[in-house]
Amino acid sequence: MLKALTTAAFICVIGSVPAQITVQAPAPQRVTIDVDVAREQGTPIPPTIFGTFLEPIGNSTYNGLWAEILQNPSFEAGLWSPANEAKMLHEDPELRRAGELGLPLPWEPLDPRQGNRYEVHYGAAANSWQSLQIFAVPGQPTGIKQKVYLPIERTAEYKGSFYAKHLSGATGIVLQLRLRDTPEVIASQAVEVKQPGWTKYTFPLHVAGGKLQRLQPADFVIQAEGDGRVEVDEFSLMPGDALDGLDPDAVAMAKAMRTPLVRFGGNFTSSYHWRDGVGPRDQRRSEQNTAWGIPEYNSFGTDEFLDFCRRIGAQPQFALNMGSGTADEAAAWVRYIDERWTTHSGLLWEMGNELWGNWNVGYPTQDQIAERTLEFSKAIRAVDPAARLIATGGDPEWFHDWNARQLTNPPGTFNLLSTHFVVGPDEDVLKNPSPEFMAQSAFALPVELGRRMQADQQQISGTPGYGNSTHVAFTEWLFIGHTPTAPNYDNMGGAVITGGFLNMLLRNHEVVPVSDMTGIMEFAGIWKKRGQVYATPAYYVFKMFAEAEPSRLVAATADSGSYSVANGVNRLPDIASVPNLDVVAALSRDGTALTLFCVNRSLATDLPATIQVRHFRVSGQASIQTIHAPDISATNDEEKPDRVVPSHTTAAVSAGTVAYSFPHESVTVISLRRE
């Protein structure tokens, strides 16, 4: 246990468990915050500390950012890992009958009583490897269906396409939307399929007003008419308002984040071959994303990612395949992107992702990493001498030996060394910790991470030839709670950690000029469930910080008291001197705006404060945004997407003084304008 740092220190007992939270200085009845604008600190803050992260995992791209409504539209097998397939069958038991009939998941028979009227064909498909033949039963509707959720609150218009070839009999195909598991049709379109070879067809669907409600499931139906026999492949169903395939609600929320940088990478990087995701979309093959055991349809590839970045005003950052990939393949991708992204020079390229982990395909050993990094660096710089390169570094608690190998490379091989921190904030060394202990331990993590970043930089700067030219890129950070009462990326507790983490980045921007929050879609960012797009509390914290556009730190102190943690989160269990109220102050680039970023880590105590601002004559009132909830487990979801959102208020400024009470477990951004 940490030694007490003041004579007032003691061990709190939370519940019946010694919580090993040492109070170093109790919070005063009223906190004094002193901001001296005349004392600027450090170099300008790079906007790239507010980067984000996108990886095909869960429903981040497909069923998320990508607006395609259908799953497995080309009828492939093996797109889900056994574990994920078992989960699908558990959640939707009706799919078991589909499997017995040989239908690829998650397609179902329109009428299971008809028995087997389907056959999968291999090898001569319009897309990928498999197609599906449907044999109609004369006088009976015969076909397949898939459960879908439509953004019906936004649009009633849908656009579809498919490939088909006529085999025999009737030529009619009917595409429908029906209320789930009912015969009630809410949209329908007939198409004549007469050609014996693969032919592409398109169709519109219009949902009549009031027929379908938000979050209500529907069935997308493919029905063969009469005695027709038809072979089908590569379906698509998009909302009529999709932005060249992108979900407009997700794009709007991403743009509102004001993130200047989006990383395309993650564990899938080590087996991703970029050429699979370029060219005509309906000719790109579907395969399994082996990192996560989910489909990779490749319909969202390089060009689609660049389009997304343009739409939200962000610069792309790519993680290159250093697992199963080659240096030549990486260099060709750099060339391809540079030819299409001409608005910025010197893009960020990350050479691999977590290559020290055996979950990454073809990972190099510690003895191999430096040589492989140098090989990729030379190949990339031969194509783009202005490229800024990020080499794979170690995580904050153990980076030294791995990074030492990377630093044997010639100076200039890379510009940044990456680090990641993906942690369970309820995975404590202390056995049976109380919810309060878990929260305070988790809230403390950013404080210790800042210290580790300084140690990381010291190793880099102390390496001959490196000096102060190479820094740290925090290319993934995420807090994943596993118990309902713990801080998690999607609840208010996760928002408090996010505020503390962003304050850490502001203080350490000279050491960590690039950082990517996990993620812009899912985890701490934007979600889509049952067709509804919404955001986590952490998303709003990120947005509050990024839209302030802080440029120069100024001196700020708060006498809010502090605590220390022993036997906390297992990755960083012992953390000293954690302020109850964490305050960072920064000026805008033109010096006309002053912003205070404030995180109250106190679990049950509001902190009234007097804010004294010196050397900055304030015009008008203070503008205040605060995000707060009754408890840290509060979340947003598709049913109540606005349960936890920031409140907006103002406060009077008198003689450079502002009074405000910071709610417990909250994040507040206070903005002042210069007179």
C-alpha positions as CSV (number, residue, x, y, z in Angstrom):
1,M,0.0,0.0,0.0
2,L,1.2,3.5,-0.8
3,K,2.6,5.5,2.1
4,A,0.6,8.5,3.2
5,L,2.0,11.7,1.8
6,T,0.5,14.0,4.4
7,T,-0.1,13.8,8.1
8,A,-3.8,14.0,7.4
9,A,-3.8,10.8,5.4
10,F,-5.9,7.8,6.4
11,I,-7.4,4.7,4.8
12,C,-11.1,4.9,4.0
13,V,-13.3,1.9,4.5
14,I,-15.9,1.5,1.8
15,G,-18.5,-1.1,2.7
16,S,-16.9,-3.9,4.6
17,V,-13.7,-4.0,2.4
18,P,-10.6,-2.0,3.2
19,A,-10.6,0.1,0.0
20,Q,-7.0,1.3,0.2
21,I,-7.8,4.8,-1.0
22,T,-5.5,7.1,0.8
23,V,-6.8,10.7,1.2
24,Q,-3.8,12.9,0.9
25,A,-5.6,16.2,1.3
26,P,-9.3,16.5,2.0
27,A,-11.4,18.7,-0.4
28,P,-12.1,22.1,1.1
29,Q,-15.7,23.3,1.6
30,R,-15.1,25.6,-1.4
31,V,-12.4,25.1,-4.0
32,T,-10.3,27.9,-5.3
33,I,-9.3,27.7,-9.0
34,D,-6.6,30.2,-10.0
35,V,-6.0,30.8,-13.8
36,D,-3.1,33.0,-14.8
37,V,-3.4,33.7,-18.6
38,A,-0.1,35.6,-18.6
39,R,1.8,32.3,-17.8
40,E,1.6,30.3,-21.0
41,Q,3.0,26.8,-20.8
42,G,4.8,24.8,-23.5
43,T,4.4,24.7,-27.3
44,P,1.1,25.0,-29.2
45,I,-1.3,22.0,-28.7
46,P,-1.5,19.9,-31.8
47,P,-5.2,19.2,-32.8
48,T,-4.2,15.6,-33.5
49,I,-4.5,14.7,-29.8
50,F,-8.2,14.6,-30.6
51,G,-7.9,11.8,-33.1
52,T,-10.2,8.9,-33.2
53,F,-10.1,5.2,-34.4
54,L,-12.2,3.1,-36.7
55,E,-11.8,-0.7,-37.1
56,P,-14.2,-3.3,-38.5
57,I,-15.2,-4.8,-35.2
58,G,-18.7,-5.5,-33.9
59,N,-21.0,-3.2,-35.8
60,S,-18.6,-0.3,-36.3
61,T,-18.5,-0.4,-40.1
62,Y,-20.9,-2.9,-41.3
63,N,-24.4,-2.5,-39.7
64,G,-22.9,0.8,-38.4
65,L,-21.1,3.5,-40.4
66,W,-21.9,1.7,-43.6
67,A,-25.6,2.1,-44.4
68,E,-26.1,-1.4,-46.0
69,I,-29.1,-3.0,-44.3
70,L,-28.5,-6.6,-45.3
71,Q,-26.1,-9.1,-43.8
72,N,-24.3,-11.7,-45.9
73,P,-25.8,-10.3,-49.1
74,S,-23.8,-12.7,-51.3
75,F,-24.9,-15.9,-49.5
76,E,-21.4,-17.0,-48.4
77,A,-20.5,-19.6,-45.8
78,G,-17.9,-19.3,-43.0
79,L,-18.2,-15.5,-42.5
80,W,-18.7,-15.9,-38.7
81,S,-16.4,-17.8,-36.3
82,P,-18.0,-20.8,-34.5
83,A,-18.4,-18.7,-31.3
84,N,-20.1,-15.9,-33.1
85,E,-22.3,-18.3,-35.1
86,A,-23.3,-19.9,-31.9
87,K,-24.2,-16.5,-30.5
88,M,-26.4,-15.7,-33.5
89,L,-28.2,-19.0,-33.2
90,H,-28.7,-18.5,-29.4
91,E,-30.1,-15.0,-30.0
92,D,-32.2,-16.0,-33.0
93,P,-33.2,-19.7,-32.6
94,E,-35.3,-19.6,-35.8
95,L,-32.0,-19.5,-37.8
96,R,-31.4,-23.1,-36.8
97,R,-34.1,-24.2,-39.2
98,A,-32.5,-22.1,-41.9
99,G,-29.2,-24.0,-41.3
100,E,-31.0,-27.3,-41.7
101,L,-32.1,-26.2,-45.2
102,G,-28.6,-25.2,-46.2
103,L,-29.4,-21.5,-46.2
104,P,-26.4,-19.2,-45.4
105,L,-26.8,-17.3,-42.2
106,P,-28.7,-15.1,-41.4
107,W,-31.1,-15.8,-44.3
108,E,-34.3,-17.8,-43.4
109,P,-36.9,-19.6,-45.5
110,L,-40.0,-17.6,-46.3
111,D,-42.2,-20.6,-45.4
112,P,-40.3,-23.4,-43.6
113,R,-43.3,-25.7,-44.2
114,Q,-42.3,-26.0,-47.9
115,G,-39.2,-27.8,-46.9
116,N,-36.0,-27.6,-49.0
117,R,-36.5,-25.4,-52.1
118,Y,-33.0,-24.1,-52.1
119,E,-29.5,-25.0,-53.3
120,V,-26.2,-23.3,-52.7
121,H,-24.0,-23.2,-55.9
122,Y,-20.2,-22.9,-55.6
123,G,-17.6,-21.4,-57.9
124,A,-19.6,-19.6,-60.6
125,A,-21.1,-16.9,-58.4
126,A,-21.6,-13.3,-59.4
127,N,-19.8,-12.3,-56.3
128,S,-17.3,-14.3,-54.1
129,W,-17.8,-18.1,-54.1
130,Q,-21.4,-18.9,-53.5
131,S,-24.8,-18.1,-55.0
132,L,-28.3,-19.4,-54.2
133,Q,-30.9,-21.1,-56.3
134,I,-34.6,-20.8,-55.4
135,F,-37.1,-23.3,-56.7
136,A,-40.6,-21.9,-56.5
137,V,-43.6,-24.0,-55.5
138,P,-46.4,-23.3,-58.0
139,G,-49.3,-21.4,-56.4
140,Q,-47.3,-20.8,-53.2
141,P,-45.0,-17.9,-52.4
142,T,-41.5,-19.3,-52.2
143,G,-38.4,-17.5,-51.2
144,I,-36.1,-16.3,-48.4
145,K,-36.2,-13.5,-45.9
146,Q,-33.9,-11.7,-43.5
147,K,-34.7,-9.7,-40.4
148,V,-33.8,-6.0,-40.8
149,Y,-34.1,-2.7,-39.0
150,L,-34.8,0.4,-41.1
151,P,-34.1,4.1,-40.2
152,I,-37.8,4.6,-40.7
153,E,-37.8,7.8,-38.6
154,R,-35.5,9.3,-41.2
155,T,-36.6,8.0,-44.5
156,A,-39.3,5.8,-46.2
157,E,-37.3,5.4,-49.4
158,Y,-34.9,2.4,-50.0
159,K,-32.8,1.4,-53.0
160,G,-31.9,-2.1,-53.8
161,S,-29.9,-4.1,-56.3
162,F,-29.1,-7.8,-57.0
163,Y,-27.6,-10.2,-59.5
164,A,-29.7,-13.0,-60.9
165,K,-30.0,-15.4,-63.8
166,H,-33.2,-17.2,-65.0
167,L,-33.1,-21.0,-64.9
168,S,-36.6,-22.0,-66.0
169,G,-40.3,-21.3,-65.6
170,A,-41.8,-18.0,-64.6
171,T,-39.5,-15.0,-64.7
172,G,-41.1,-12.9,-61.9
173,I,-39.2,-11.9,-58.7
174,V,-40.8,-9.9,-56.0
175,L,-38.8,-7.9,-53.5
176,Q,-40.8,-6.9,-50.4
177,L,-40.6,-5.5,-46.9
178,R,-43.0,-7.1,-44.4
179,L,-43.7,-6.7,-40.8
180,R,-41.5,-9.2,-39.0
181,D,-42.9,-12.8,-39.1
182,T,-46.2,-11.6,-40.6
183,P,-47.7,-11.7,-44.1
184,E,-48.4,-7.9,-43.9
185,V,-46.5,-6.2,-46.8
186,I,-45.3,-2.7,-46.2
187,A,-43.4,-2.2,-49.5
188,S,-43.2,-4.3,-52.7
189,Q,-41.5,-4.2,-56.1
190,A,-41.7,-6.8,-58.9
191,V,-38.7,-7.4,-61.2
192,E,-38.6,-9.5,-64.4
193,V,-35.5,-11.8,-64.5
194,K,-35.3,-13.2,-68.0
195,Q,-31.6,-13.4,-68.8
196,P,-29.9,-16.8,-68.5
197,G,-26.6,-15.2,-67.5
198,W,-25.7,-13.1,-64.5
199,T,-27.4,-9.7,-64.8
200,K,-27.6,-6.8,-62.4
201,Y,-31.1,-5.5,-61.5
202,T,-32.1,-2.5,-59.4
203,F,-35.3,-1.8,-57.5
204,P,-36.9,0.9,-55.3
205,L,-39.0,0.2,-52.1
206,H,-41.2,2.8,-50.5
207,V,-42.6,2.1,-47.0
208,A,-46.1,3.5,-46.7
209,G,-46.5,6.1,-43.9
210,G,-47.3,4.7,-40.4
211,K,-46.7,1.1,-41.4
212,L,-43.5,0.7,-39.5
213,Q,-42.3,2.3,-36.3
214,R,-38.8,3.2,-35.0
215,L,-36.9,0.2,-33.7
216,Q,-39.6,-2.2,-35.1
217,P,-38.1,-5.2,-37.0
218,A,-39.2,-6.0,-40.6
219,D,-38.4,-8.8,-43.0
220,F,-36.7,-8.2,-46.3
221,V,-38.2,-10.8,-48.6
222,I,-37.0,-12.3,-51.9
223,Q,-39.8,-14.3,-53.5
224,A,-39.9,-16.3,-56.7
225,E,-43.2,-16.4,-58.6
226,G,-45.2,-19.3,-60.2
227,D,-43.0,-22.3,-61.2
228,G,-39.9,-20.1,-61.6
229,R,-36.4,-21.3,-60.8
230,V,-33.9,-18.6,-60.4
231,E,-30.3,-18.1,-59.1
232,V,-29.5,-15.0,-57.1
233,D,-26.5,-13.4,-55.6
234,E,-25.0,-10.1,-54.2
235,F,-28.1,-8.2,-52.9
236,S,-28.0,-4.7,-51.5
237,L,-30.6,-2.6,-49.7
238,M,-29.6,0.9,-48.8
239,P,-31.6,3.8,-47.3
240,G,-32.5,6.3,-50.1
241,D,-30.6,9.0,-48.2
242,A,-27.3,7.1,-47.8
243,L,-24.3,9.2,-48.6
244,D,-22.7,7.0,-51.3
245,G,-23.1,4.1,-48.9
246,L,-22.5,6.0,-45.6
247,D,-25.1,6.4,-42.9
248,P,-26.0,10.1,-42.9
249,D,-26.8,10.1,-39.1
250,A,-23.5,8.5,-38.2
251,V,-21.6,10.9,-40.6
252,A,-23.4,14.0,-39.0
253,M,-22.5,12.9,-35.5
254,A,-18.9,12.1,-36.5
255,K,-18.5,15.5,-38.1
256,A,-19.9,17.2,-34.9
257,M,-17.0,15.6,-32.9
258,R,-14.5,17.9,-34.7
259,T,-11.9,15.1,-34.8
260,P,-9.0,16.1,-37.1
261,L,-7.7,12.6,-37.5
262,V,-9.2,9.1,-37.9
263,R,-7.1,6.0,-37.7
264,F,-8.1,3.0,-39.8
265,G,-6.5,0.0,-38.2
266,G,-6.6,-2.4,-35.3
267,N,-6.2,-6.2,-34.9
268,F,-7.7,-6.8,-38.3
269,T,-4.8,-4.9,-39.8
270,S,-2.4,-7.9,-39.6
271,S,-4.5,-9.9,-42.1
272,Y,-6.0,-7.1,-44.1
273,H,-5.0,-6.8,-47.8
274,W,-6.1,-3.4,-49.1
275,R,-6.6,-4.5,-52.7
276,D,-9.6,-6.6,-51.6
277,G,-11.3,-3.3,-50.7
278,V,-10.9,-1.3,-53.9
279,G,-12.6,-1.5,-57.3
280,P,-16.4,-1.9,-58.1
281,R,-18.1,-2.7,-54.8
282,D,-20.3,-5.4,-56.1
283,Q,-17.2,-7.3,-57.3
284,R,-15.3,-7.2,-54.0
285,R,-15.3,-10.6,-52.3
286,S,-16.7,-11.4,-48.9
287,E,-14.5,-13.2,-46.4
288,Q,-14.1,-13.6,-42.7
289,N,-12.4,-10.9,-40.6
290,T,-10.2,-13.4,-38.7
291,A,-9.3,-11.0,-35.9
292,W,-12.9,-10.8,-34.7
293,G,-14.7,-13.7,-36.4
294,I,-17.1,-11.5,-38.3
295,P,-17.8,-10.8,-42.0
296,E,-15.6,-8.5,-44.0
297,Y,-17.6,-7.7,-47.1
298,N,-14.9,-5.3,-48.3
299,S,-17.6,-2.9,-49.5
300,F,-16.2,-0.4,-47.1
301,G,-12.6,0.0,-48.2
302,T,-9.9,2.6,-48.8
303,D,-12.0,4.9,-51.1
304,E,-15.0,4.7,-48.8
305,F,-12.8,5.5,-45.8
306,L,-11.3,8.5,-47.6
307,D,-14.7,9.7,-48.5
308,F,-15.8,9.5,-44.9
309,C,-12.8,11.5,-43.8
310,R,-13.5,14.2,-46.3
311,R,-17.1,14.5,-45.2
312,I,-16.2,15.0,-41.6
313,G,-13.1,17.2,-42.2
314,A,-10.6,14.7,-40.8
315,Q,-7.2,13.5,-42.0
316,P,-6.8,9.8,-42.6
317,Q,-4.3,7.7,-40.6
318,F,-3.7,4.1,-41.8
319,A,-2.3,1.1,-40.0
320,L,-0.3,-1.0,-42.4
321,N,-0.3,-4.8,-42.5
322,M,3.0,-5.9,-41.0
323,G,1.7,-9.3,-40.1
324,S,0.8,-11.2,-43.3
325,G,1.6,-8.3,-45.5
326,T,4.8,-7.3,-47.3
327,A,6.7,-4.0,-47.5
328,D,5.9,-3.8,-51.2
329,E,2.2,-4.2,-50.5
330,A,2.3,-1.4,-47.9
331,A,4.2,0.9,-50.3
332,A,1.6,0.3,-53.0
333,W,-1.1,1.2,-50.6
334,V,0.7,4.4,-49.7
335,R,1.0,5.3,-53.4
336,Y,-2.7,4.5,-54.0
337,I,-3.8,6.8,-51.1
338,D,-1.4,9.6,-51.9
339,E,-2.8,9.7,-55.4
340,R,-6.3,10.2,-54.0
341,W,-5.7,12.3,-51.0
342,T,-4.0,15.5,-52.3
343,T,-5.2,18.1,-49.8
344,H,-2.5,17.2,-47.2
345,S,1.1,16.1,-47.4
346,G,2.8,13.9,-44.9
347,L,0.0,11.5,-43.9
348,L,0.4,9.3,-40.8
349,W,1.2,5.7,-41.5
350,E,1.3,3.2,-38.6
351,M,3.6,0.3,-39.2
352,G,1.6,-2.5,-37.7
353,N,-0.7,-2.9,-34.8
354,E,0.2,-4.5,-31.4
355,L,2.8,-6.6,-33.1
356,W,4.0,-7.8,-29.8
357,G,0.7,-9.8,-29.4
358,N,0.3,-13.3,-30.6
359,W,-3.3,-12.6,-31.6
360,N,-2.0,-10.7,-34.6
361,V,-1.5,-12.8,-37.7
362,G,2.2,-13.2,-38.6
363,Y,3.4,-11.1,-35.7
364,P,7.2,-10.6,-35.5
365,T,9.1,-11.6,-32.4
366,Q,10.9,-9.0,-30.3
367,D,14.2,-10.0,-32.0
368,Q,12.6,-9.4,-35.5
369,I,10.7,-6.2,-34.9
370,A,13.4,-3.6,-35.5
371,E,14.5,-5.2,-38.8
372,R,11.0,-5.5,-40.1
373,T,10.2,-1.9,-39.1
374,L,13.2,-0.7,-41.0
375,E,12.3,-2.7,-44.1
376,F,8.8,-1.1,-44.2
377,S,10.1,2.3,-43.4
378,K,12.5,2.3,-46.4
379,A,9.8,1.0,-48.7
380,I,7.3,3.7,-47.6
381,R,9.7,6.6,-47.7
382,A,10.8,5.5,-51.2
383,V,7.2,6.2,-52.3
384,D,6.5,9.2,-50.0
385,P,9.5,10.9,-48.5
386,A,7.1,13.2,-46.5
387,A,5.3,10.3,-44.8
388,R,5.2,10.5,-41.1
389,L,5.7,7.0,-39.7
390,I,4.5,5.4,-36.4
391,A,6.4,2.3,-35.3
392,T,4.7,-0.3,-33.0
393,G,5.7,0.5,-29.4
394,G,4.9,-1.2,-26.1
395,D,2.1,-0.5,-23.7
396,P,2.6,2.1,-20.9
397,E,3.4,-0.4,-18.1
398,W,6.0,-2.5,-19.9
399,F,7.3,-0.6,-23.0
400,H,11.0,-0.4,-22.1
401,D,12.5,-3.6,-23.6
402,W,10.3,-3.7,-26.7
403,N,10.9,0.0,-27.4
404,A,14.6,-0.4,-26.8
405,R,14.7,-2.9,-29.8
406,Q,12.8,-0.4,-32.0
407,L,15.3,2.3,-31.0
408,T,18.2,0.3,-32.4
409,N,17.0,1.5,-35.8
410,P,18.7,4.5,-37.4
411,P,17.2,7.8,-36.3
412,G,14.6,8.9,-38.8
413,T,13.3,5.4,-39.3
414,F,10.1,6.5,-37.6
415,N,8.6,9.7,-36.2
416,L,6.5,8.3,-33.4
417,L,6.4,5.1,-31.3
418,S,2.8,3.9,-30.6
419,T,1.4,2.9,-27.3
420,H,-2.1,1.4,-26.4
421,F,-4.1,1.2,-23.2
422,V,-7.2,-1.0,-23.5
423,V,-8.0,-2.0,-19.9
424,G,-10.8,-3.3,-17.7
425,P,-11.2,-0.6,-15.0
426,D,-12.9,-3.2,-12.7
427,E,-9.9,-5.7,-12.9
428,D,-8.4,-4.7,-9.6
429,V,-5.6,-6.3,-7.6
430,L,-7.8,-5.9,-4.5
431,K,-10.1,-8.8,-4.1
432,N,-13.8,-8.2,-4.1
433,P,-13.5,-4.4,-4.5
434,S,-16.5,-2.3,-3.8
435,P,-18.1,-0.3,-6.6
436,E,-16.7,2.9,-5.1
437,F,-13.2,1.6,-5.0
438,M,-13.4,0.4,-8.6
439,A,-14.6,3.8,-9.7
440,Q,-11.9,5.8,-7.8
441,S,-9.2,3.5,-9.0
442,A,-10.4,3.8,-12.6
443,F,-10.7,7.6,-12.4
444,A,-7.1,7.7,-11.3
445,L,-5.7,5.9,-14.3
446,P,-5.1,9.0,-16.5
447,V,-2.9,10.5,-13.8
448,E,-0.5,7.6,-13.8
449,L,-0.6,7.3,-17.6
450,G,0.7,10.8,-17.9
451,R,3.7,9.9,-15.8
452,R,4.3,6.8,-17.9
453,M,4.2,8.9,-21.1
454,Q,7.0,11.1,-19.6
455,A,9.0,7.9,-18.8
456,D,8.4,6.7,-22.4
457,Q,9.7,9.9,-23.8
458,Q,12.7,9.9,-21.6
459,Q,13.8,6.6,-23.0
460,I,13.3,7.8,-26.6
461,S,15.1,11.1,-26.0
462,G,17.9,9.4,-24.1
463,T,18.7,7.2,-27.1
464,P,21.7,8.5,-29.1
465,G,20.6,10.3,-32.2
466,Y,17.0,10.5,-31.3
467,G,17.0,13.6,-29.0
468,N,13.7,15.3,-29.0
469,S,12.7,14.5,-32.6
470,T,10.6,11.4,-31.9
471,H,7.6,11.2,-29.7
472,V,4.7,8.9,-28.6
473,A,1.5,8.2,-30.5
474,F,-1.3,6.9,-28.2
475,T,-3.1,5.2,-31.1
476,E,-5.7,3.2,-29.0
477,W,-7.2,4.0,-25.6
478,L,-10.3,2.4,-24.2
479,F,-11.8,1.4,-20.8
480,I,-13.9,-1.7,-20.8
481,G,-15.9,-2.5,-17.6
482,H,-17.2,-6.0,-17.1
483,T,-19.6,-5.4,-14.2
484,P,-22.8,-3.3,-14.3
485,T,-21.6,-0.8,-11.6
486,A,-18.1,-0.3,-13.0
487,P,-17.0,2.6,-15.3
488,N,-17.3,1.5,-18.9
489,Y,-16.7,3.0,-22.3
490,D,-20.5,3.5,-22.7
491,N,-21.6,4.9,-19.3
492,M,-21.1,8.0,-17.2
493,G,-18.1,6.5,-15.4
494,G,-16.4,6.1,-18.8
495,A,-17.1,9.7,-19.5
496,V,-15.3,10.8,-16.4
497,I,-12.3,8.7,-17.3
498,T,-12.4,10.2,-20.8
499,G,-12.3,13.7,-19.4
500,G,-9.4,12.8,-17.2
501,F,-7.6,11.2,-20.2
502,L,-8.1,14.2,-22.4
503,N,-6.8,16.5,-19.6
504,M,-3.7,14.2,-19.4
505,L,-3.2,14.6,-23.2
506,L,-3.5,18.3,-23.0
507,R,-0.8,18.4,-20.3
508,N,1.4,16.0,-22.2
509,H,0.9,17.2,-25.8
510,E,4.6,17.8,-26.3
511,V,5.2,14.1,-25.5
512,V,2.1,12.7,-27.1
513,P,1.2,14.8,-30.2
514,V,-1.0,12.1,-31.7
515,S,-3.8,10.2,-30.0
516,D,-6.8,8.1,-31.2
517,M,-9.8,7.4,-29.0
518,T,-11.4,4.0,-29.5
519,G,-13.5,4.5,-31.4
520,I,-15.4,7.0,-33.6
521,M,-18.0,4.2,-34.1
522,E,-18.9,1.9,-31.2
523,F,-17.0,1.7,-27.9
524,A,-16.6,5.3,-26.6
525,G,-18.1,6.9,-29.7
526,I,-21.2,6.6,-31.9
527,W,-23.4,3.5,-31.9
528,K,-26.2,2.2,-34.2
529,K,-28.6,-0.4,-32.9
530,R,-31.9,-1.5,-34.5
531,G,-31.4,1.3,-37.1
532,Q,-31.1,4.1,-34.4
533,V,-27.9,6.1,-34.3
534,Y,-26.9,7.5,-30.9
535,A,-23.8,8.4,-28.9
536,T,-22.2,7.5,-25.5
537,P,-21.6,10.0,-22.7
538,A,-17.9,9.8,-23.5
539,Y,-18.7,11.0,-27.1
540,Y,-20.1,14.2,-25.7
541,V,-17.0,14.7,-23.5
542,F,-14.8,14.3,-26.5
543,K,-16.9,16.7,-28.5
544,M,-16.9,19.3,-25.7
545,F,-13.1,19.2,-25.6
546,A,-12.4,19.0,-29.3
547,E,-14.8,21.8,-30.4
548,A,-13.1,24.2,-28.0
549,E,-9.9,24.0,-30.1
550,P,-7.4,24.6,-27.3
551,S,-4.1,25.9,-28.6
552,R,-1.9,27.1,-25.7
553,L,-1.9,25.9,-22.1
554,V,-1.9,28.5,-19.4
555,A,-1.3,28.1,-15.7
556,A,-4.2,26.7,-13.7
557,T,-4.3,25.4,-10.1
558,A,-7.1,24.0,-8.0
559,D,-6.9,23.3,-4.2
560,S,-9.5,20.5,-4.5
561,G,-7.7,17.9,-2.4
562,S,-6.4,14.6,-3.6
563,Y,-6.2,10.9,-3.0
564,S,-3.9,7.9,-3.7
565,V,-4.7,4.4,-4.8
566,A,-3.1,1.1,-3.8
567,N,-4.0,-2.3,-5.3
568,G,-6.2,-0.7,-7.9
569,V,-6.6,-1.6,-11.6
570,N,-4.1,-4.4,-12.2
571,R,-2.4,-2.7,-15.1
572,L,-1.5,0.4,-13.0
573,P,-2.5,-0.5,-9.4
574,D,-0.6,2.1,-7.4
575,I,-1.3,5.8,-8.2
576,A,-0.4,8.7,-6.0
577,S,-1.6,12.3,-5.9
578,V,-4.9,12.1,-7.8
579,P,-6.7,15.5,-7.7
580,N,-10.4,15.4,-6.8
581,L,-11.0,18.3,-9.3
582,D,-8.8,18.1,-12.3
583,V,-8.5,21.4,-14.1
584,V,-6.7,22.4,-17.3
585,A,-6.9,25.8,-18.9
586,A,-6.1,26.8,-22.5
587,L,-6.3,29.7,-24.9
588,S,-7.6,29.5,-28.4
589,R,-5.2,30.0,-31.3
590,D,-6.1,33.7,-31.6
591,G,-6.1,34.3,-27.9
592,T,-9.7,35.5,-27.8
593,A,-11.2,32.5,-26.0
594,L,-10.1,30.9,-22.7
595,T,-11.4,27.4,-21.9
596,L,-11.3,25.5,-18.6
597,F,-11.6,21.7,-18.8
598,C,-12.7,20.3,-15.4
599,V,-13.2,16.8,-14.2
600,N,-14.8,16.1,-10.8
601,R,-13.7,12.7,-9.7
602,S,-15.5,12.9,-6.3
603,L,-18.0,10.0,-6.0
604,A,-20.7,11.8,-4.1
605,T,-19.6,15.3,-3.4
606,D,-20.4,18.4,-5.4
607,L,-17.5,20.8,-5.4
608,P,-18.5,24.5,-5.2
609,A,-15.7,26.6,-6.6
610,T,-14.5,30.2,-7.1
611,I,-12.7,30.6,-10.4
612,Q,-10.3,33.6,-10.4
613,V,-9.0,34.5,-13.9
614,R,-6.1,36.9,-14.1
615,H,-4.7,38.9,-17.1
616,F,-7.8,38.2,-19.2
617,R,-10.6,40.7,-19.4
618,V,-13.8,38.8,-19.9
619,S,-16.6,39.9,-22.2
620,G,-20.1,38.8,-21.3
621,Q,-20.9,35.7,-19.4
622,A,-19.2,32.3,-18.9
623,S,-20.6,29.6,-21.2
624,I,-20.7,26.3,-19.4
625,Q,-21.3,22.7,-20.6
626,T,-21.6,19.9,-18.0
627,I,-22.3,16.3,-18.5
628,H,-23.5,14.5,-15.4
629,A,-25.8,11.7,-14.4
630,P,-27.3,10.4,-11.1
631,D,-24.7,7.5,-11.1
632,I,-21.8,6.3,-13.1
633,S,-23.7,3.4,-14.7
634,A,-26.1,5.6,-16.6
635,T,-25.9,5.1,-20.4
636,N,-27.6,6.0,-23.6
637,D,-29.2,3.4,-25.8
638,E,-31.3,3.1,-28.9
639,E,-34.5,3.4,-26.9
640,K,-33.4,6.5,-25.0
641,P,-30.5,7.9,-27.0
642,D,-30.5,11.2,-25.1
643,R,-30.6,9.9,-21.5
644,V,-27.1,11.4,-20.7
645,V,-26.2,14.5,-22.7
646,P,-24.5,17.8,-21.7
647,S,-26.5,20.6,-20.1
648,H,-25.8,24.2,-21.2
649,T,-25.8,27.2,-18.8
650,T,-24.2,30.5,-18.2
651,A,-22.6,32.2,-15.2
652,A,-21.9,35.8,-14.4
653,V,-18.4,37.1,-14.4
654,S,-17.5,39.8,-11.9
655,A,-14.0,41.3,-11.7
656,G,-12.5,38.2,-13.4
657,T,-14.3,35.8,-10.9
658,V,-16.8,33.0,-11.7
659,A,-18.7,30.9,-9.2
660,Y,-19.7,27.4,-10.2
661,S,-20.5,24.2,-8.4
662,F,-19.1,21.1,-10.1
663,P,-21.5,18.1,-9.8
664,H,-20.0,14.9,-8.4
665,E,-18.7,12.5,-11.1
666,S,-19.0,15.1,-13.9
667,V,-17.1,16.7,-16.7
668,T,-17.4,20.5,-17.3
669,V,-16.1,22.8,-20.0
670,I,-16.2,26.5,-19.2
671,S,-15.6,29.0,-22.0
672,L,-14.8,32.7,-21.6
673,R,-14.4,35.3,-24.3
674,R,-11.8,38.1,-24.2
675,E,-13.2,41.7,-24.1
